[in-house]
Amino acid sequence: MVRLIPMSETEFDMYLESSVQDYAQEHVKAGNWNAEKAMQLAEQSFHKLLPDGFATQNQHLLSIEDETLGTKVGILWFAVQDHEAEPRAFVYDVQIYEQFRQRGYGTQAFQALEEKVQKLGLSTITLHVFGHNHAARAMYEKLGYVTIDLIMSKTLKVKSG
């Protein structure tokens, strides 16, 4: 089983450094951003979401720990957001470290997240997943998440002349 524990500030600094790069690359891969501006846009996005860094209110920056091994196997970041219908939890990021993937840690982390969110008095968890991330989409669907919005795109070849 896993448990979700608060990140230390040192863990947050390491997470932030690698995650900004990963986020930039995912947007380039998805065709949302061009490679030249991706890092700048990713940094701006993280600064907007975490204006006070580690101390930003309503942000839950957590390590995923295998209780049996006493080893950190990933991270999970969610925020409590005011939403028109009711407050909700929004998952900004979940990562299972590569050496621990395909062992059920992602599923267990989301099950632990559900308990944590319910204790906060929230009844909805929302998240974004890139369309090309088929493994994550399959896990979320297996856990009962449903698509509530979908953006589709088609890239065309530019005709000259």
C-alpha positions as CSV (number, residue, x, y, z in Angstrom):
1,M,0.0,0.0,0.0
2,V,1.0,3.6,-0.5
3,R,0.5,6.7,1.5
4,L,0.6,10.3,0.5
5,I,2.9,12.5,2.6
6,P,3.8,16.2,2.2
7,M,6.9,16.9,0.2
8,S,9.8,18.6,1.9
9,E,10.9,21.9,0.4
10,T,14.1,20.2,-0.9
11,E,11.9,17.5,-2.7
12,F,9.8,20.3,-4.1
13,D,12.8,22.2,-5.5
14,M,14.0,19.0,-7.3
15,Y,10.4,18.2,-8.5
16,L,10.0,21.7,-9.9
17,E,13.2,21.7,-11.8
18,S,12.4,18.4,-13.6
19,S,8.7,19.0,-14.0
20,V,8.9,22.3,-15.8
21,Q,11.1,20.6,-18.4
22,D,8.7,17.6,-18.6
23,Y,5.7,19.9,-19.0
24,A,7.4,21.9,-21.8
25,Q,8.2,18.7,-23.6
26,E,4.6,17.3,-23.2
27,H,3.2,20.5,-24.7
28,V,5.6,20.3,-27.7
29,K,4.8,16.6,-28.2
30,A,1.1,17.4,-28.1
31,G,1.6,20.2,-30.7
32,N,0.4,23.0,-28.4
33,W,3.7,24.9,-28.1
34,N,6.8,25.3,-30.4
35,A,10.1,24.0,-29.0
36,E,11.7,27.5,-28.9
37,K,9.2,29.0,-26.5
38,A,8.1,25.9,-24.6
39,M,10.4,26.3,-21.5
40,Q,9.4,29.9,-21.1
41,L,5.7,29.0,-21.3
42,A,6.1,26.1,-18.9
43,E,7.9,28.4,-16.4
44,Q,5.2,31.0,-16.7
45,S,2.5,28.3,-16.1
46,F,4.2,26.9,-13.0
47,H,4.8,30.5,-11.6
48,K,1.1,31.3,-12.2
49,L,0.0,28.1,-10.3
50,L,2.6,28.3,-7.6
51,P,3.2,32.1,-7.1
52,D,4.6,31.5,-3.6
53,G,6.4,28.3,-4.6
54,F,6.3,25.6,-2.0
55,A,4.2,27.8,0.3
56,T,1.4,28.5,-2.2
57,Q,-2.0,28.1,-0.4
58,N,-4.5,25.4,-1.4
59,Q,-1.7,23.4,-3.2
60,H,-1.0,19.9,-1.9
61,L,2.4,18.8,-3.0
62,L,2.8,15.1,-1.9
63,S,5.2,12.3,-2.1
64,I,3.9,8.8,-2.9
65,E,5.5,6.4,-0.5
66,D,5.4,2.6,-0.5
67,E,4.6,2.0,3.2
68,T,6.1,-1.5,3.2
69,L,9.4,-0.5,1.6
70,G,9.6,3.0,3.2
71,T,10.6,4.2,-0.2
72,K,9.2,7.2,-2.2
73,V,8.0,6.0,-5.5
74,G,6.5,9.1,-7.0
75,I,4.8,12.5,-6.5
76,L,1.2,13.8,-6.7
77,W,0.2,17.4,-6.8
78,F,-3.3,18.6,-6.5
79,A,-5.0,21.9,-5.6
80,V,-8.3,22.7,-3.9
81,Q,-10.1,25.0,-6.4
82,D,-13.2,27.0,-6.1
83,H,-15.5,26.0,-8.9
84,E,-18.9,27.4,-9.9
85,A,-20.8,24.2,-8.9
86,E,-18.7,23.3,-5.8
87,P,-15.1,23.3,-4.6
88,R,-13.1,20.4,-6.1
89,A,-9.7,18.9,-6.2
90,F,-7.7,19.4,-9.4
91,V,-4.8,17.1,-10.0
92,Y,-2.0,19.0,-11.7
93,D,0.6,16.2,-11.8
94,V,1.2,12.6,-10.9
95,Q,4.5,10.9,-11.5
96,I,5.6,7.4,-10.7
97,Y,9.3,7.1,-10.9
98,E,10.4,5.0,-13.8
99,Q,11.9,2.1,-11.8
100,F,8.5,1.7,-9.9
101,R,6.1,1.9,-12.9
102,Q,3.8,-1.0,-13.8
103,R,3.4,-2.1,-10.2
104,G,0.1,-0.6,-9.3
105,Y,1.4,2.5,-7.6
106,G,-0.5,4.9,-9.7
107,T,-3.8,3.2,-9.0
108,Q,-3.0,3.0,-5.3
109,A,-2.0,6.7,-5.2
110,F,-5.3,7.7,-6.7
111,Q,-7.2,5.5,-4.2
112,A,-5.3,7.3,-1.4
113,L,-6.1,10.6,-3.0
114,E,-9.8,9.9,-3.0
115,E,-9.6,9.4,0.8
116,K,-7.6,12.5,1.3
117,V,-10.0,14.6,-0.9
118,Q,-13.1,13.2,1.0
119,K,-11.5,14.2,4.3
120,L,-11.2,17.8,2.9
121,G,-14.9,17.7,2.3
122,L,-14.7,17.6,-1.5
123,S,-16.6,15.2,-3.7
124,T,-15.0,15.8,-7.1
125,I,-11.5,15.1,-8.5
126,T,-10.7,16.6,-11.9
127,L,-7.6,16.3,-13.9
128,H,-6.1,16.9,-17.4
129,V,-4.4,14.2,-19.4
130,F,-2.6,14.7,-22.7
131,G,-4.3,12.7,-25.5
132,H,-1.1,10.9,-26.4
133,N,-0.8,9.5,-22.9
134,H,-2.8,6.3,-23.5
135,A,-1.5,4.4,-20.4
136,A,-2.6,7.2,-18.0
137,R,-6.0,7.5,-19.8
138,A,-6.6,3.8,-19.4
139,M,-5.8,3.9,-15.7
140,Y,-8.1,6.9,-15.1
141,E,-10.9,5.2,-16.9
142,K,-10.4,2.0,-14.9
143,L,-10.6,4.1,-11.8
144,G,-14.0,5.6,-12.9
145,Y,-12.9,8.9,-14.4
146,V,-15.0,10.0,-17.4
147,T,-14.2,12.5,-20.1
148,I,-16.0,15.8,-19.5
149,D,-14.3,17.8,-22.3
150,L,-12.4,16.9,-25.4
151,I,-10.3,18.9,-27.8
152,M,-9.5,17.4,-31.1
153,S,-7.1,18.5,-33.8
154,K,-6.0,17.5,-37.3
155,T,-2.6,18.6,-38.8
156,L,-2.8,19.4,-42.4
157,K,0.1,19.6,-44.9
158,V,0.5,23.1,-46.2
159,K,0.1,23.4,-49.9
160,S,2.6,25.6,-51.7
161,G,1.7,28.1,-54.3
